[in-house]
Amino acid sequence: MQHSFPFQMVIISGRRRGTGNLWPTPTSPNRCYWFPLSEEVTSSGKLKVIPSLEPLFTRKLDVLEVIEGRNARFDCKVSGTPPPKVLWSHFDQPLVESEDVRMVQEGGRHSLIISHVTSDDEGFYTIRARNAHGEAENSAELYIQEPRGRFAVPDHRLVP
């Protein structure tokens, strides 16, 4: 299973607490470097990274602002064991692939691509991930901006 780095780790030892980031070592995929964000705690030990069983969004959807007529692309990453199945919806209405709507999956990365957006495409989009261990969802909004003319006249000149 491929993961995004860094992982964030919090070490609590007695009354001390330390936060840092984990990065893979260049020579061994089973070892990580820990770079403390504070120098309060030092620790040694074995670290076992266990992938989540239930669906977990490791990268969430971002709000999009797209000019009318252009393409919109929502991207996220979800993990889980077994890999979750996902469903996309717009205002709680399930989406199906069409000429203008594509759903792409590459490993744990999921994308929703909407071609030639119009004002009808504006609103909330949700992705639901489900496997035998649970369900998770993530939502973001798509805003559509009106296209500007190349030689648009400022509004104040239109009033006599």
N, C-alpha and C positions, 0 to 999 in steps of 0.2 A: 504494500500500500504506500502510495506517495503522499507526503505531507508538505504543507507550506511551513517555512521557518521564518522568524523564530517562534518557538513555543514560549509562552511566559510561564514562569515557575515562581511560586512563593514558598520559601522555607521558613518554618516556624520552629524555633529552638528555645525552649524555656520562655523567657520574656522577650526574646529578640525575634525580629522578623526581617527577612531580606527578600527582595524581589530582583529577578534577573531574567535574562533571555537565554534560551538554549539554542545552540547552532550545531549542526552535524560536523564531526571531524572530517577532514578531507580524505583520510585513509581508511576509516572504519565506519560503516553505516550504523553500527551498534553503539557508538560512543558519541557523546555531545560535549561541547564546551559550554560552560555556564558563565555568562558575563553579568556580574552583579550590577544592579542599578544603584545600590547603596552598599556601603562597605561594612554593614553592621554584622553580618553573619558569614562565617565560612563553614563549610560542611563537606564531608565526603561520604560516599555511599554508592550503591548501585541504583540506577534509574531504569525502570521498565515502563516503556510507553505502551499503553494498552489502547488500541483504537476503540472509539465509542461503539457500543452495540446499537443504541437507539440513534435515529437520524440527528445530526448536529450540523448546523450551518457554520462552516469555517470561514466563509466569505459571504457577506450578506448583499442583497440587492441595493443599488444606489438609486436615488431619485434622479430622473432624467428630464431634461428640457431639450426638446427637439423642434426644429423648424418644420412647419407643415410641408409635406411632400418628401422629406428626407426619411432615413431609416433610423429606427430606435433599436437598441440592443441592451437587454438586461442580462447580467452575468452574475452567477453565484457559484459557490462550492459547497457541497454537502458530503458528509461522511456517514458511515454506519456499516454495521456488519449484521446480515448481508447488505450489500449496497441497496439503498432505498430506491423505490420507484417514485417518480415525481409527476405531479399534475400542476398545470398552469391554469390560472383563471383571471378574468377581468371583471371586476365588480361581482365576484362570486359566481360568475358564469364560466363553466369550463371552456377552455380554448381548444380548438382542433387545428391541425396544420392545414394550410391553404396556400394559394399562390403568394399571399402577402404575409402569412404568419408561419415562421419556421421555429422548430424546437430542436436544439442541438445538444447532444451529450457527448462529452469526451472525458472518460473516467468519472471523477466526481464533479467535474465542471459542467454546469447546465446553463444554457443560454436560450433566451427568447428573442427572436429577431422579427421586428414588424417593419415591413417595407412600405414606403410611401405613406407615412402617417397622415391622418386627417384628424379633425376635431372629435370624430367618433371614437378614436383610439385613446383619447385622454382619459385619465383616471387611475384607479388603484389596480395593480397587478400583484398576484399572490402566487407563490410556488409552495406546494405542500409535498413534503417528503415522508414516505411511510415504508416501514419494514415490519418484520414480526415483533420487534422490540419496542416500537412506538412510532410517534409521528411528530413532525416539526413543521412550522411554516414561517415564511418570511414575505413581507410585502414592501412595495415601493410605489411611488406615484409617477406617472408620466404626464408632463405638461407639454402642450403643443403651442408653439409661438407662430404667429402669423408671419408669412414671408414678407420681407421688405423689398419694395421696388428699387431698382438700381438708381432711378432718378426721382425718388420720392420727394414730394414737396412738403415741407414742414406744415403741420396743422394750422399754425397761426396765419399762414398766408392764404388759407382757404376761406377765411371769414372776411366778408367785405368791410 
